[in-house]
Amino acid sequence: WATAEAEFARALTLDPTHVSALQWRSINLYFPMGRLADDVADAERARMLDPLSQVVGMTAALVRVVSGDVEGGMALFDELIAADPAFGMVHFFHSMALNRVGRAADAKSSVERAIALTGGSSEMVSLHAQAKAAVGDAAGALADVAALEARRLERYTPAAMIAKVYIALGRHDYAMEWLRTAHREREVDLVYLMAKDSYAPLRGRADFTDLVRAVGLEPARG
């Protein structure tokens, strides 16, 4: 983590207006580490430098919601969707934000739109299954997680995406088995163990705490 921060700092010393460096430091370093003030500052500066970028905009919108500015984040999502309703990834990020604020039915609709526009990545299918579980459709969520497990037999499919569905279904022991697989496979999503709401139900478990420490993060203090 310290090395990553130093590399980002070096990149931005070489080019203080490098939009991608600001965006990626925001979402890939400060967000997982829980440094929300730094997270917001980078995301907003990236948006100021490239106000027409949908990719930068959806990052800034999600960061606003995560930092507690729900009204501002949702307003920005509305603006982005109005500007380009056919951009699938903004619907996916919007779904994550809606899920974070407890709007499960809206989150489900939003990720369905993302899947319709893009064909659906493993992460989108996983989020859709989580949304189904949140609205009481356990059978639908189980069908989706079975599809993800079958997909692993054909091509790379992140184990963490499967774990998240089992978390949403309350099957936490299954989820931990998949997270241990994700750790062996060095999956990038594990950097968000302490940041994403999808992992929150596991945070009181000793084995989850061990996993958090294994990826160099600090567990929540009780």
N, C-alpha and C positions, 0 to 999 in steps of 0.2 A: 504493500500500500504506500509506503513512504517513497519507494522508487517510482511508482506510478505518478505520485504527486510531483516528484522532482522532474519527471519527463514532461508532464503537462506544463509545468512552470517554464521549462526550457523552451518548449514549443511556442509559448506565448511571449517569451522574451524575444525570440527570433521574429515573431509576427504577432503583435498585440491585437490585431484585428482578425485573426484566424477564427472564423465562425465555427468550423467543425471542432476545433480544439476546445473552444468554450462550451459548445453544446455537449461534447462527449465528456468533458471533465464534470459538467453539471450532473449528467444522468448516470455516468459510469464510475465516478469517484465520490463526489460529494453526496449524492443521493444514497448509495448503499452504506456510506459511513455515517449517515444521519446528520450531516453538516448542512442543515437546511438553509441557513442564511447565505452561505457560500453558493449553495445549489441555486437559489433564486437569483443571486447576483450574476452568476455566469449565464443562466438561461435568458435573463432579461437583456443582458448586454449582447448576446448572440442575436436575439430578436431585433434589437435596435440596429445592429449592423446589417441584418438581412431580413427586413420586415415582410418580404413577400414569400419567404420560404415556408412551405407547409410543414416540412420536417422539423425545422427549428421552432415553428409556432406550436406544433403539438407537444413538443418537449416542454416549452415554456408554460403551456396550459396545464399539463399534468403536474409540473413542479409547483405551480401556484396552488393547485388543489392539495397536494401533499403538504405544503407549508402552512395550510390553514386558510388560504384565500380562495375558498370554494366559489364564491360569487364571481370573482375575477377570472378564475380558471374556466368555469363553465361558460362565461361570456365569451372568452377567447375561443373555446371550442365551437360555440355557435357561429362565431365570425369565420373561423376556418372552414367549417362545413358548408356555410353559405357560399364561400368563395370557390370551393371545389368539392361538391358533394360526391364526386366519383373517385376521390382519393381514399382508397380503402384503409390505409394505415391510420388516418386521423380518426376514423370510426373505432378502430381497435384501441387506440389510446383513450378515446372518449369513454369506451366501455370500462376500461380500467379505472378511470376517474369516477364514473357513476357507481361502480361496485364499491369503491372506497367510501363513498358517502351514503351507502346503504340503499341505493336505488336499483335493486336487483333486476326488476322487470325491464327497466330502461337499459340497463347494462346488457341484458340478454338481446334486446332488439338491436342495440348498437353493434355488438360483435357479430350478430347475424348479417348485418349490412356489410361489415368488413369481409366476412367470409364470401358473401355473394359477389363482391367486387374483386376479390383476389384469388379465390379458389380455396383459401384456408390453409394457413401454415399449422404446424403442430401446436404452436403457442396459441393460435386463435381457436383451434378445436378444444384445447384445454380450457381456455377462458370460457368458451361456450358451455362446456360441461359443468364448470364451476357455477356459472349463472343458472343453469338448469337445476343444480342441487340447491341453490339459494332460493329458488321459487318453488321448491318441493317436488321437482321432477327427478327423483332419484333414478328411476328406470332409464330415463334419457341420458343422465350423466354416466351411468354404468355402461350404456351402449357406446358412448363416446370414448370412455377410457378403454374399453375393449378394442375399439378401432385403433386407438393410439398404441396399445400393446402389440396388436397385429402388425401395425406399420413398422415397428422396430425390427420385425423379421425381414423386411424388404429394404429398408434404408434407415439412415440415422434418424432417430427420433429421441429428443431429450427426455431422459428419465425424470427430470424435475417436473416436466409438464404432466406426467402421469401422477407423480406424487401429489401435485396440487389438487387434482380431482379427488383423490382419496382423502385429502385433508378436508375438502368441502363436504364430502360424504360422511365425515366423522370416523373414517377408518384409519386411525393415526398410526397403528403399527405397520400396516401396508405402506403408508406414506413414508415412514422412516426407512423401510427396506429400499424403496425406490430412491430416496435421497442419498442413501449410502452408495447405491449404484451411480447416481449422478456425481457424487464426490470422486469415485474411482475413475469416472470418465471425464473429470475436470470440466464440468458444465459451467458455463458462464453465469447462469441464473442464480447460482449459489451465492454470488456476491450480494444478492438482495435478500438474504435470509432475515436480516433485521429491518428491512425497509418495506418489503411488499406485504400487504395485508393478507395475502393468500397463505403466508407461513405463520401468521400470528397464533393460530390455535395450538401450535406445537411449542411455543416458547417457554412453557413451564416444565418441559421434559428434560431430564438430565442428558439423554442421548442427543437431543437437538442442541442443547448447550455445547456439548462436546463437538458437534459438527460445526457450529458457529465459530468456535475457537480454532478449529482445524483450518478454516479458510481465512483466519487472521482478523476476525471481527470480534467485537466485545459484546457479550450477552447483555440483555437488559438487566439493570440493577433492581432488585426487589425493594 
